[in-house]
Amino acid sequence: MALKITDECINCDVCEPECPNQAISMGPEIYVIDPQRCTECVGHFDEPQCMQVCPVSCIPVDPEHRETREQLMQKYLGLQAGLPSPAAD
């Protein structure tokens, strides 16, 4: 599953540089996570780095983008190879 940032975000800027897939960017009001780039840090780290550094715990799993660990690993491999991310089923 991809992660998402909720409206509790305080725009503290700590999550964006921690994302190894460059999935986090500033949205119209708060930071947002691109579900096509988010692998929950699978392939890079044991735990999502944005969740680890978030001071207000506003980064839950996005139930609209359910993916298995294997699907996240395939997405990671595709991103590393420069391929478009497969759509989540």
Helices and strands as residue ranges (DSSP letters): G 16-18, E 24-26, E 31-33, H 49-53, H 69-81
